[in-house]
């Protein structure tokens, strides 16, 4: 089985975007909040999925995607806590509808109703709703709800602990994923995303977070930002700062394969143990074009892994399936319930 751990609903029906526009306009005009009233038929959802994500999955041999709302559209810096809560609920409900219509192809991961300066404790109710009522298997956690200004405490600060306590109780991981950037210095997918991934990893190095939460799990997307490609730097920093060896972090931190060229994928696989790598492509995501050097789409990451001859068969199976089922145990339970009786 091939499991893609990183997919976003980037082609959601226009009614969702229309609601967002009305919601933000009302907030900017200091009018009462526009409550979600999004009318989308199942056929409209089928049209967006089958023409896009599902079509590409099938073409590339991916069986199931761990699916979440569009990361760039989370935009936690927009509006206030009410704005974020309503927008988040609407986005998560749309993911639930996709997973309900295509249970063999999608498992839901939720957006969290984060807002600049707002306690992460305010995210717990939505996390519980999505996991307990909607059957989601994880969440996406934005380390920078301010949208590129980095005003929140590090992910390792006790400020985040109420959310982590709920994650551990529910046994769900978080993918560390920033959203759009309102800081003109940082292009959101080319700089802010990679900055967020790298920053989170360095924060983990500097902290004793996993001593407090030994069962807490994070997936750092986009190949881990800069971390795997500067592994010597981070090993050296940890050593100079009298921190534990990086191998200790690998009990709790995982990386995906959203790296859009084969040399980058190969370096990731040579540096990071296979047990800590989850297959992912982020379709339809940040890079949609065709690489003129190969004639294939940049985000066809399965093709890169398939072409690596020195990977052990057991490692390939871990990357494509087993690791996702281990890091997302609710996904594993879901798949076991669906498995035909023998």
N, C-alpha and C positions, 0 to 999 in steps of 0.2 A: 504494500500500500504506500502511496506517495502522499504525504501531508505537507501542505504549504502553510507555515505558521504565521504568515504575514500578508493578509489581503485586506483591502479597504473598499468600501462601497463608493467608489469615485463616480459611478454612473447612476446614482440614485435618482428617482423620478423628480421631474421639475417642480412638483408641488412642494417637496421638502425645501428646495432652495427658495421658492416663492415665500413660504412661511418665514424662513430666516430673514429675508429682505424686509418683510413687513414687521417682523419682530424688532429688528435693529432700527428701522425707521421710527417706530413708535418710541423706543427707548431714547433715541437721539432727540426726538421732539418732546420728550418728557410727558408722553401720553401713558395711559394705563397699559400694562403688559398685554401683548397679543398672545393669547393662549393657543396651544397647538390644536388645530382643527384641520388635519391633513387628510384629504380624501384621495386615496390612491387604490385602484383596483388591483387584484391579484394579477390580472393580465398585464397591467402596466409594469409591475415588478418583474414578471416573467420576461417581458420584452427587453428591459434594461439588462437583466442578468444573462439571458440566453444569447444576446447579441454581443456581449462583452466578456465579463469575467468567466462565465461558464464555458463559452465557446473556446476561449483561450486555454482554460484549464484542460479541456478535453483534447485540444490540439497538441498540448505539451505533455500529456500523460499524467496530469495531477488528479488525484482522486478526491481529495477533500481540502478545503481551505479554512483556516481559522480566520474568521471574517469580522471586521469591525468598521465603525463609521469612518468616513474620510478624515484622515489625520489633520490635514491642512485646514479643514473646515471646522474643527473643534473650536478654534479661535477663542480660547478661554478669556483672553484679554478684552473681549467685546462685551459691553453691557455690565450687568451686575450678577449677583448670585441667582436671582430669579431668572434672569435671561439665560444663564448657563444651565440652570436646572431644567427649564422648559425645553431648551434646544437639545440638551443631552437626552432627555427622555424620548423626544421625538426621533432622534437618530437611532437610539437603541431599539426602539419599537420597530423601526424599519429593518434593522438587522434581524430581529426576531422573526419578522415576516418572511425574509429571505430564507432563513434557516428552517422555518416551518414548511415552506414550499419546496425546498430542496434539502431535506434532512441528510441525504447521503453525500451531499457535496459541500455543505457549509456547517460550521459550528460557530456560535456567536462569542464575540469578545466585546466588552462594553467600553464606551467612552465614560469618563467620570465628570460630574458637574463641578469642575474646579473653577475658581475665580480668584483673581489677584488678591492676596491678603486674607482670603477666606480659609478657615481651618479645614484641613483634609478630613476632619471628622464629619464634615457636611457631605462627604462623598459616600459614606458607609451605607446609608439607606438605599441609594440607587444601586450600589454594588450588590447588596443583599437581594434587592428586587430582581436584578438581572440574573444572578446566579440561582436564587431560590425559586423564582416564578417563571423566568424565561429560559432557564437551562443553559446559561452562558458558562463558558469554561475559563474565563480570565478577564483581565481588564487592561486598558492602556492608561499609563500614568504619565502625565506631562510634568517634567521637573521644572518647567518655567511657564506658569500660567500667565505671566506678564507679557508674553509674546516677544521675546528677544531682549528684554531688559534685565532678566535674572534677579528679580527682587525677592524671591522666596528663599527660605533657608535651604541648605543642601538636603538632598534626599536622605541623608543619614542623621539629620537632626530629629530630636524627639517630637518636634512639631508634627511630623508625619506618622508618628506611632499609632494613633487611633485607626488609621487606614490599614497599617501593616497588621495590627492585631486582628482586624476583620479578615484580611487576606489569608492569614495563617489559619484562622478558625474555619474559613470556607475552603481552604486548601486550593487556592487559585493563585497563579503567578500574575505578574504585571509585565507587560512590555513597556519599556521606558521610551516614550515617544513624544517629542515636542510637537507643537502645531505651527501655524503660520507665524511669521515674524513681522512685527511692525517697526523694527529697528532697521533703518535703511542700510546699515553696515553689513547686515546678514541676509543674503538671499535664503529663502526659507528651506528649499530642498537641497541646495548646493552647499550651504554653509551652516545654517541654523540646525538642521537635522543632525549633521555630523558633529557639530559642536556639542549638541545635547547628549549624544551617545558617549562621546569622549569624556565630557564633563562628569557624567554619571559614574563612569568607570573610575575616574580619579577620586571622586567623592567616596566610593566604596573602599578604595585603597586606604584612605585616611581615617577610616572609622572602625568602630567595633560593632557595627549594626548587626552583623550576623552572629555575634556572640549573644546579643539580646533576642534575635529571631533566627535561630538555626534552621528553621523550616521555610524561611522566606525565600522566594525565587523571583529572579528578574531575567528577562530576555532583553539584551541590548541589540537593537536592530541595525540594519545597514552594515552588516559585517563587523559590528562592534565599534563603529566610528574609526578613530585612529588607533585604538588600543592594540589590536593584533599586529598591526603593521609597524608599530614602534614598541614591540614587546620588550626589547632590551632596555629602552628608556624607562618603562614602567617598572620592570624588575629592579632596575638600578635605583629608581626613586624610592620604591618600597624598602629596599635595603638601606639606603642612606637615611631614611626617615624612621628606621627601626620598626617597620611594619612587618607583619607576617609575609612569607613568600606568596606570590600571586596564585600559586596552586591552591591556597586556602580559599581564595575567592571563588574558585571554580566549583566549589560545593554548592554555590548559590546563584552564580551568574552564568548566563548562556548567551550565545551569539547566533545570529541568523546569517543566511547566505545571500542577502540582498547586496551583492557586489557585482557590478555589471561588466566584468571582463574576466576571462579565464585566469590570467596571471594573478589577479587579486584573490580569486577563489582558491587557487592552489596555495598561495601564501597563507591564507586563513587556515586551510586544512593541514598545512605543515606546522603551524605555530600552536594552534588550539587543539586540545584533544578531541577526538571524534565524539566523545560522550557529551561535549559541551556545544555542539553545533547542530542547529535545527535548520532544515531546508526551508527556504522562503524565496519569493520572487517579487512580492509587492504589486502584482498585477491587479487592475490597471493602475500604475502608480506614477512615480516621479519621472521615469524615463520610458518613453513610449516608442521611440524611433528604432530604426534598423541600423545596426553597425555596418558601415560600408566595408570594413575590413573582413567581416565574416559573412555578411548577407543575411544574418539573423537578428532578431530583436535583442537589444541589450539586456532586457529583463528576462530572457529565457535562460534562467540560471540553472535549470535542470540539465540543459545541454552541456554546460561547462563541467558539471559533476560527472555526468555520464562519460565524458571524454577522458577523465583522469584514470589512467590504467594502473597506477600504483596504489590506489585505495583498496584496502582489504574488503572483501565482500561483507563481512560483519560490520565494518565501519560505515559502509554505504547504507546498509539497512538501518543503522542507528540514526544517521543523518536524515534519511528520507522518512522515517516513521517512528522508530522506537523512542527516540529522544523526546519527540513531541508528546507522545503518550505518557512518558514519565514526568515531564515538566508540567503537563496539563492533565493531571490525573482524572479530572472530570470528563475530559475528552476520552480518555481510555475507558472509563466506565460507560460512557455513551456508546462507544463502538462495541464494547462487549455485549451491551444489551441488544444491539442491533444485529449482532452476529447470528447467522442461522444455526439452529440446534443441529447437532450431529447425531 
